[in-house]
Amino acid sequence: MRSPRRDVDSRVEIGDTVLPAPVMASSGCFGTGAELLGTVDVGLLGAVVTKSLSQEPWPGNPPPRLVPASGGGMLNSVGLQNPGVRHWVAEELPRLVQAGARVVASIWGRTREEFRDAAMTLADAAGAVEGRMVAVEVNLSCPNVEAAGDMFAHDPGRVGEVLEAVTGALGELPAWAKLSPNVPSVVAAAAAARDAGAAAVVLVNTLIAMTIDVETGRPTLGNVTGGLSGPPLRPVAVRHVHDVYAALPGLPVIGVGGVVGAEHAVELMMAGASAVQMGTAHLADPRAGIKCQRDLARWCAKRGVLRVADLTGAAHGGASR
Ligand SMILES: Cc1cc2nc3c(=O)[nH]c(=O)nc-3n(C[C@H](O)[C@H](O)[C@H](O)COP(=O)(O)O)c2cc1C
């Protein structure tokens, strides 16, 4: 008997980028990618997004860096620790590609020049891996040293400047702009990213939050504040995806925030996402994304949805695009 999954076309398009499946591992929750080889068949995921990489290695924040939050959420203040983009290109990218992964390299910087330099390093590396590096994700939820440490993502003008520098360096390689939910609306930042050449926006990064240990009276994170992720973030992500899809027709949106199971991926896609990413759920189960993808195809088959991509925008009165 044929599996119901075979009847469902799981391919999704993000601008010119075609992925065979809609669920990606989000940045920071799958290591820099290569650690999980041997545990997970990374080729089954839509793509693997790496931990955000900077031009130079970065040590990150003091511990503790990860603490549980209520409602199955998590607070992290890893602080963008990474081995540097050149190390990653030399040591980890080849292993990921050899294992069959489609790779999205995430970058961050403290100035627009640092973003540009990291993008240039990746543009050089992309040619050597023959199309397996499918995009560069630009993490704009990091402090801008030229704006007293406020996040790039909080200022549409800065978002545009960074994207312009990155897209100029990348040439044909698509840039996806990952935005912060810590603003009343992400539409202006998404429009700025689009106007500067971003091929898609990734919504959302974590919400700034903190918890306190009431026995010690001290903040639980070494950095005092951190980013809230997991299920409590999901309605926030759904709302931002919904708003950007409605306001900016033609701009592909990738949804991320609180996806644990297939219904959550469906919800983000109905809000307007062309594909989804899963972060925190991978910390508990590195195969969570693959399972989600399988269950998503089953969910569609059961309801007669022949193409997963048909879910995109279904919550907007059926006006998919
Ligand atoms: C431990 C941890 C590290 C993260 N590191 C990054 C990072 O380096 N770059 C980035 O863009 N997002 C990072 N994120 C954010 C996730 O990619 C994702 O946007 C967020 O966690 C929401 O998705 P989730 O609820 O599925 O985890 C990190 C999240 C966690 C939990």
The ligand as an SDF file (V2000), in Angstrom:
LIG
                    3D

 31 33  0  0  0  0  0  0  0  0999 V2000
   20.0880   28.3830   22.2810 C   0  0  0  0  0  0  0  0  0  0  0  0
   19.6470   29.2620   21.1670 C   0  0  0  0  0  0  0  0  0  0  0  0
   20.5970   29.8850   20.3420 C   0  0  0  0  0  0  0  0  0  0  0  0
   20.1930   30.7090   19.2780 C   0  0  0  0  0  0  0  0  0  0  0  0
   21.1360   31.2830   18.4850 N   0  0  0  0  0  0  0  0  0  0  0  0
   20.7570   32.0170   17.4060 C   0  0  0  0  0  0  0  0  0  0  0  0
   21.7270   32.5570   16.5080 C   0  0  0  0  0  0  0  0  0  0  0  0
   22.9360   32.3590   16.6420 O   0  0  0  0  0  0  0  0  0  0  0  0
   21.2670   33.2940   15.4680 N   0  0  0  0  0  0  0  0  0  0  0  0
   19.9290   33.5250   15.2310 C   0  0  0  0  0  0  0  0  0  0  0  0
   19.5800   34.1840   14.2480 O   0  0  0  0  0  0  0  0  0  0  0  0
   18.9930   32.9900   16.0620 N   0  0  0  0  0  0  0  0  0  0  0  0
   19.3780   32.2610   17.1370 C   0  0  0  0  0  0  0  0  0  0  0  0
   18.4300   31.7150   17.9610 N   0  0  0  0  0  0  0  0  0  0  0  0
   17.0030   31.9770   17.6680 C   0  0  0  0  0  0  0  0  0  0  0  0
   16.3560   30.8100   16.9200 C   0  0  0  0  0  0  0  0  0  0  0  0
   16.9790   30.5650   15.6730 O   0  0  0  0  0  0  0  0  0  0  0  0
   14.8590   31.0770   16.6940 C   0  0  0  0  0  0  0  0  0  0  0  0
   14.6890   32.2450   15.9240 O   0  0  0  0  0  0  0  0  0  0  0  0
   14.1090   31.2590   18.0090 C   0  0  0  0  0  0  0  0  0  0  0  0
   14.6010   30.4080   19.0080 O   0  0  0  0  0  0  0  0  0  0  0  0
   12.6140   31.0080   17.8390 C   0  0  0  0  0  0  0  0  0  0  0  0
   12.3620   29.7070   17.3890 O   0  0  0  0  0  0  0  0  0  0  0  0
   11.9850   28.4770   18.3710 P   0  0  0  0  0  0  0  0  0  0  0  0
   10.8820   28.9450   19.2440 O   0  0  0  0  0  0  0  0  0  0  0  0
   11.6120   27.3520   17.4450 O   0  0  0  0  0  0  0  0  0  0  0  0
   13.2220   28.1830   19.1560 O   0  0  0  0  0  0  0  0  0  0  0  0
   18.8090   30.9100   19.0390 C   0  0  0  0  0  0  0  0  0  0  0  0
   17.8570   30.2870   19.8630 C   0  0  0  0  0  0  0  0  0  0  0  0
   18.2470   29.4740   20.9050 C   0  0  0  0  0  0  0  0  0  0  0  0
   17.2080   28.8060   21.7610 C   0  0  0  0  0  0  0  0  0  0  0  0
  1  2  1  0
  2  3  1  0
  2 30  2  0
  3  4  2  0
  4  5  1  0
  4 28  1  0
  5  6  2  0
  6  7  1  0
  6 13  1  0
  7  8  2  0
  7  9  1  0
  9 10  1  0
 10 11  2  0
 10 12  1  0
 12 13  2  0
 13 14  1  0
 14 15  1  0
 14 28  1  0
 15 16  1  0
 16 17  1  0
 16 18  1  0
 18 19  1  0
 18 20  1  0
 20 21  1  0
 20 22  1  0
 22 23  1  0
 23 24  1  0
 24 25  2  0
 24 26  1  0
 24 27  1  0
 28 29  2  0
 29 30  1  0
 30 31  1  0
M  END
$$$$
